[in-house]
Amino acid sequence: MKEDLQYIKQRFNIIGNAPLLNRAIEIAMQVASTDLSVLIIGESGTGKESFSKIIHALSPYRHGSFIAINCGAIPEGTIDSELFGHEKGAFTGALESRKGYFEEANSGTIFLDEIGEMPLGTQTRLLRVLEYGEYVKVGSSSVQKTKVRVVAATHVDLLYAIKQGKFREDLYYRLNTIPINIPPLRERDADIIQLFHKFSSDFATKYRVKPLEISPDTKDILRTYPFPGNIRQLKNIVEQMALLEEVGMVTPKVIEKYLPKIQSHTLPVLYKKWKDNGLLEKEYIYPILFDVKRDIAELKALMFNFMESGAIKNPILKEHTRLGACSDQENISKKIHFLDTAQSFKEDNLNYIGASYTGENLSIEAQEQALIRRSLQKNDGNRKNAADDLGISERTLYRKIKQYEIEESDFKQ
């Protein structure tokens, strides 16, 4: 098994000897020869696709196609067509019939990355494929058969997504027959230095420069840095230094220029302290932090538009709402002041809001819907421009439009 493990690492260019990494590879090797569905769990940049390729290469499906699909990169309105195909005339623009990925990959393997981003309707179709090996093209009534090995991957907590109603529980247990957990780079201390040297050697050959070396102090910095982008982030950092730095030895002063400011001193120390004391539950903390960041950005945009409309007048709060994301120590105090201002402003304006909106629906949903309608009307139904005005992503706007059953055609000229 040890010899096989080293062979697999060499074949798929996997660097490192961390016990958790080795265990993940061993599970992939063991499950490859079966027909069981596999769920690969790991943060972005940990190399989930490499594990799906191991499973495909060692499976009975290895002579068929291998197709990797990022579910989060396909718009919700077209993902069914992409996966299962469509018939001519199934929707506007369907000028001819098209094969889907499940038809193209018949007798092969489909890797569904970011499965947690898949819409609920598509999840139902996928469950049918997993249980019965059949699907129906968009715009067709004929049942198609397929024999495909499905390997899924996610960086989010699917059990939490189930509680939120964003992921089907039956699909989760169907996919999670054999889970493979890939450790993040910060849990592979010794591997970080090994990966650094590997990337340094590769880029030295590519750009015809001398390989970078790292001082002992720099190694300590790298080992304690949390690497939210994992291997992908480390590789990008080494490539930047290989191109831009003329010095052969990377010192702490050099490395700090390429690491985000969150790395500097506090975060690595706190992370190590939390980890050593068993206080860090990354699978819950990271999704929550990203959700909070997104929600704050959307709320800020909606609040700004609300004040611009004249419903609320407070120049101090408006000024703080215009503040962008704060990354340095000086702006942190501005954020704190913003929160204090907002709290007092809330009490000062309750009577004003009540007087201005007597008889109207004061729910957040109603105000949000009104803002979306106003923005769509202003932009003649152009979803991208409306999303830019609201300060939210086009995907989020699309979801809100469906949620409130807003007809975009009403606003197009």
C-alpha positions in Angstrom: 0.0 0.0 0.0 2.9 2.4 0.8 4.4 1.8 -2.6 1.1 2.3 -4.3 0.6 5.5 -2.4 3.9 7.0 -3.6 3.1 5.9 -7.1 -0.3 7.7 -7.0 1.3 10.9 -5.6 3.9 10.9 -8.4 1.3 10.2 -11.1 -1.1 12.9 -10.0 1.6 15.4 -8.9 0.5 15.4 -5.2 3.1 16.8 -2.9 3.2 16.1 0.9 3.2 13.4 3.5 0.7 14.7 6.1 -1.2 11.7 7.7 -4.6 13.3 6.9 -3.6 13.7 3.2 -2.3 10.1 3.0 -5.5 8.8 4.5 -7.6 10.7 2.0 -5.6 9.3 -0.9 -5.9 5.7 0.5 -9.7 6.1 0.7 -9.8 7.4 -2.9 -7.8 4.3 -4.0 -10.0 1.9 -2.1 -13.3 3.3 -3.3 -12.3 3.7 -7.0 -13.0 0.2 -8.0 -16.6 0.3 -6.8 -19.7 1.9 -8.2 -20.4 3.9 -5.0 -21.0 7.7 -5.1 -18.2 9.7 -3.5 -18.4 13.1 -1.8 -15.1 15.0 -1.6 -15.1 17.6 1.2 -12.5 20.3 1.3 -11.9 24.0 1.2 -11.3 25.9 -2.1 -7.8 25.3 -3.4 -7.1 22.0 -1.6 -7.0 20.0 -4.8 -10.4 18.3 -4.8 -10.3 17.7 -8.6 -7.1 15.8 -8.3 -8.8 13.3 -6.1 -11.7 12.9 -8.5 -9.1 12.1 -11.2 -7.6 9.4 -9.0 -11.0 7.8 -8.6 -11.6 7.9 -12.3 -8.2 6.6 -13.3 -8.5 3.6 -11.0 -12.1 2.8 -11.7 -13.9 0.6 -14.3 -14.9 3.9 -16.0 -11.3 4.9 -16.7 -11.7 4.2 -20.5 -14.6 6.6 -20.7 -14.6 10.4 -20.6 -13.8 12.5 -17.5 -15.8 15.7 -17.4 -15.3 18.3 -14.6 -18.2 20.7 -14.0 -18.3 23.7 -11.5 -21.9 23.9 -10.5 -21.4 27.3 -9.1 -20.2 28.7 -12.4 -23.3 27.7 -14.4 -26.3 30.1 -14.3 -29.4 28.7 -12.6 -31.5 29.1 -15.7 -29.2 27.0 -17.9 -27.7 24.3 -15.6 -30.4 21.7 -16.4 -29.7 22.1 -20.1 -26.0 21.9 -19.6 -26.2 18.7 -17.5 -29.0 16.8 -19.2 -29.3 18.4 -22.7 -32.3 20.0 -24.4 -34.5 19.5 -27.4 -34.9 21.9 -30.3 -37.4 24.7 -29.3 -37.3 23.8 -25.6 -36.8 27.4 -24.8 -35.9 30.7 -26.5 -32.6 30.3 -28.3 -32.7 26.5 -28.5 -32.3 26.4 -32.2 -31.2 22.8 -32.2 -31.0 19.8 -30.0 -28.0 19.5 -27.7 -26.4 16.7 -25.7 -25.9 17.3 -22.0 -22.8 16.3 -20.0 -24.5 13.1 -18.7 -24.9 12.0 -22.3 -21.4 13.0 -23.3 -19.9 11.2 -20.3 -21.8 8.0 -20.7 -19.6 5.1 -19.4 -17.2 7.7 -17.9 -17.0 9.9 -14.9 -18.6 13.3 -14.1 -17.0 15.4 -11.4 -19.6 17.9 -9.9 -17.6 20.5 -8.1 -19.3 22.9 -5.7 -22.3 20.6 -5.5 -23.7 22.8 -2.8 -24.4 25.6 -5.4 -26.7 23.3 -7.4 -30.3 24.6 -7.5 -32.9 22.4 -5.8 -34.7 21.5 -9.0 -31.5 20.2 -10.6 -30.8 18.3 -7.4 -34.0 16.4 -7.9 -33.0 15.5 -11.5 -29.5 14.4 -10.2 -31.0 12.2 -7.6 -33.0 10.4 -10.3 -29.7 9.7 -12.2 -28.0 8.4 -9.1 -30.9 6.1 -8.1 -32.1 4.8 -11.5 -29.5 5.9 -14.1 -32.0 7.9 -16.1 -32.9 11.5 -16.9 -35.1 13.6 -19.3 -33.8 16.3 -21.5 -35.2 19.8 -21.2 -38.2 20.0 -23.4 -38.5 16.2 -23.9 -40.8 13.5 -22.5 -38.5 10.6 -23.4 -36.5 9.0 -20.7 -32.7 8.6 -21.4 -30.5 6.1 -19.8 -26.9 6.7 -18.7 -24.2 4.8 -16.8 -22.0 7.4 -15.3 -19.8 7.5 -12.2 -20.6 10.6 -10.2 -18.0 12.2 -7.9 -19.2 15.3 -6.1 -17.2 17.9 -4.1 -18.1 20.8 -1.8 -16.4 23.3 0.4 -19.6 24.1 2.4 -21.3 22.3 5.2 -24.1 20.5 3.4 -25.8 19.5 6.7 -26.1 23.2 7.4 -27.4 23.8 3.9 -30.0 21.1 4.5 -31.3 22.9 7.6 -31.5 26.1 5.5 -33.6 24.3 2.9 -30.9 24.8 0.2 -29.9 21.2 -0.2 -31.9 18.0 -0.4 -31.3 15.6 2.5 -31.9 12.5 0.4 -29.4 13.6 -2.2 -26.8 14.3 0.5 -27.1 10.7 1.9 -27.0 9.3 -1.6 -23.8 11.2 -2.5 -22.2 10.8 0.9 -21.9 7.0 0.7 -18.1 7.4 0.9 -16.8 10.8 2.1 -13.3 11.9 1.5 -12.0 14.8 3.7 -9.1 16.7 2.2 -7.2 18.6 4.9 -6.6 22.3 4.4 -3.0 23.4 3.9 -2.7 25.0 7.4 -3.1 21.5 8.8 -0.2 20.2 6.8 2.7 22.1 8.5 5.7 20.3 7.0 4.0 20.0 3.6 3.9 23.8 3.2 7.7 24.0 3.0 7.9 21.1 0.6 5.3 22.6 -1.7 7.1 25.9 -1.6 10.3 24.3 -2.9 8.4 22.3 -5.5 6.7 25.5 -6.9 9.9 27.4 -6.7 11.7 24.8 -8.8 8.9 24.7 -11.3 8.7 28.5 -11.8 12.5 28.8 -11.9 12.5 26.4 -14.9 9.5 28.2 -16.5 10.9 31.7 -16.1 14.6 30.8 -16.3 15.4 32.3 -12.9 17.2 30.9 -9.8 15.0 28.9 -7.4 13.9 30.7 -4.3 15.2 29.7 -0.9 13.5 30.6 2.4 15.1 31.6 5.7 14.1 29.7 9.0 12.1 32.7 10.2 10.2 32.8 6.9 9.4 29.1 7.3 7.8 29.8 10.7 5.7 32.5 9.1 4.5 30.1 6.4 3.7 27.3 8.8 1.6 29.6 11.0 -0.2 31.4 8.2 -3.9 30.1 7.8 -3.8 30.0 4.0 -7.5 30.6 3.2 -6.7 30.0 -0.4 -4.8 26.8 0.4 -2.4 25.3 -2.2 -3.7 27.6 -5.0 -2.8 30.6 -2.9 0.7 29.4 -2.0 1.4 28.6 -5.7 0.3 32.1 -6.7 2.5 33.7 -4.1 5.6 31.7 -5.1 5.0 32.5 -8.8 4.8 36.3 -8.0 8.0 36.2 -6.1 9.8 34.2 -8.8 8.9 36.9 -11.3 9.3 40.0 -9.2 12.0 39.3 -6.6 15.7 39.5 -7.5 16.9 38.2 -4.2 17.5 34.4 -3.9 16.7 34.2 -0.2 13.1 35.0 0.9 13.1 36.8 4.3 10.2 37.7 6.5 10.4 41.3 5.1 10.0 39.9 1.5 7.2 37.4 2.3 5.1 39.9 4.1 4.8 41.9 0.8 2.9 39.0 -0.8 0.8 37.8 2.0 -2.6 39.6 2.7 -2.5 41.9 5.7 -4.7 39.6 7.8 -1.6 37.3 8.0 0.7 39.8 9.7 0.7 38.9 13.4 -2.6 38.5 15.1 -4.4 36.0 13.0 -1.8 33.2 12.8 -1.3 33.4 16.6 -5.0 33.4 17.4 -5.6 30.6 14.9 -2.9 28.4 16.4 -4.2 29.2 19.9 -7.7 28.3 19.0 -6.7 25.2 17.2 -4.4 24.0 20.0 -7.3 24.5 22.5 -9.9 22.8 20.4 -11.9 26.0 20.0 -11.8 26.2 16.2 -14.6 24.6 14.2 -13.6 25.6 10.7 -16.4 23.9 8.9 -18.8 26.2 10.6 -16.8 29.3 11.1 -15.7 29.9 7.5 -19.2 29.5 5.9 -20.6 31.9 8.5 -17.9 34.5 8.0 -18.4 34.5 4.2 -22.2 34.7 4.6 -21.9 37.6 7.0 -19.5 39.4 4.6 -21.9 39.0 1.7 -25.0 40.0 3.7 -23.3 43.1 5.1 -22.4 44.2 1.6 -25.9 43.7 0.3 -27.5 45.4 3.4 -25.1 48.4 3.0 -26.1 48.8 -0.7 -29.8 48.6 0.2 -29.4 51.1 3.1 -27.5 53.5 0.8 -30.3 53.4 -1.9 -32.9 53.8 0.8 -31.2 57.0 2.1 -30.6 58.3 -1.4 -34.3 58.0 -2.1 -34.9 60.6 0.7 -36.8 58.3 3.1 -34.1 58.8 5.7 -31.9 61.8 6.1 -28.7 61.5 8.2 -25.5 62.8 6.6 -23.3 61.2 9.3 -24.7 57.7 8.7 -24.7 58.3 4.9 -21.0 59.1 5.1 -20.2 55.9 7.0 -22.3 53.8 4.7 -20.2 55.1 1.8 -17.1 53.6 3.5 -15.6 50.7 1.6 -14.3 47.5 3.2 -11.8 48.4 5.9 -8.6 46.5 5.9 -6.2 48.5 8.1 -6.1 49.4 11.7 -7.1 53.0 11.2 -10.4 52.2 9.4 -11.4 49.6 12.1 -12.1 52.5 14.4 -14.3 54.0 11.7 -16.3 50.8 11.6 -16.8 50.9 15.3 -17.9 54.5 15.1 -20.3 53.5 12.3 -21.9 50.9 14.5 -22.3 53.3 17.4 -23.8 55.9 15.1 -26.2 53.4 13.6 -27.4 52.4 17.1 -28.2 55.9 18.2 -29.5 56.8 14.8 -32.0 53.9 15.0 -33.6 55.4 18.1 -33.6 59.0 16.8 -35.4 58.1 13.6 -38.1 55.7 14.7 -40.8 58.4 14.9 -39.7 59.8 11.5 -39.9 56.5 9.8 -43.3 55.8 11.3 -44.6 59.2 10.2 -43.3 58.8 6.7 -44.6 55.3 6.1 -48.0 55.4 7.9 -50.2 52.9 6.2 -47.4 51.3 4.2 -45.8 47.9 4.6 -42.7 48.4 6.8 -41.3 44.9 6.4 -37.7 44.5 5.1 -39.0 42.2 2.3 -41.4 44.8 1.1 -38.8 47.5 1.0 -36.3 45.2 -0.6 -38.8 44.3 -3.3 -39.6 47.9 -3.9 -35.9 48.8 -4.4 -35.4 45.9 -6.8 -38.5 47.0 -8.9 -37.3 50.6 -8.9 -33.8 49.6 -10.0 -35.1 47.3 -12.8 -37.4 50.1 -14.0 -34.5 52.6 -14.0 -32.4 50.2 -16.1 -35.1 49.1 -18.5 -35.0 45.5 -17.1 -31.3 45.1 -17.6 -30.4 42.7 -14.8 -26.6 43.4 -14.8 -27.0 47.2 -14.5 -29.7 46.8 -11.9 -27.5 44.5 -9.8 -24.6 47.0 -10.1 -26.9 49.8 -8.9 -28.0 47.8 -5.9 -24.5 46.7 -5.1 -25.3 43.0 -5.2 -24.3 40.2 -7.5 -26.3 39.4 -10.6 -26.9 35.9 -9.3 -28.3 37.3 -6.0 -30.6 39.6 -7.9 -31.8 36.7 -10.1 -32.6 34.8 -6.9 -34.5 37.8 -5.4 -36.5 38.2 -8.6 -37.6 34.6 -8.5 -38.3 34.9 -4.7 -40.6 38.0 -5.2 -42.0 36.7 -8.5 -41.0 40.0 -10.3 -41.5 40.0 -14.0 -38.5 41.6 -15.7 -40.4 42.0 -18.9 -42.6 44.6 -17.3 -39.6 46.9 -17.1 -38.1 46.4 -20.6 -38.8 48.9 -23.3 
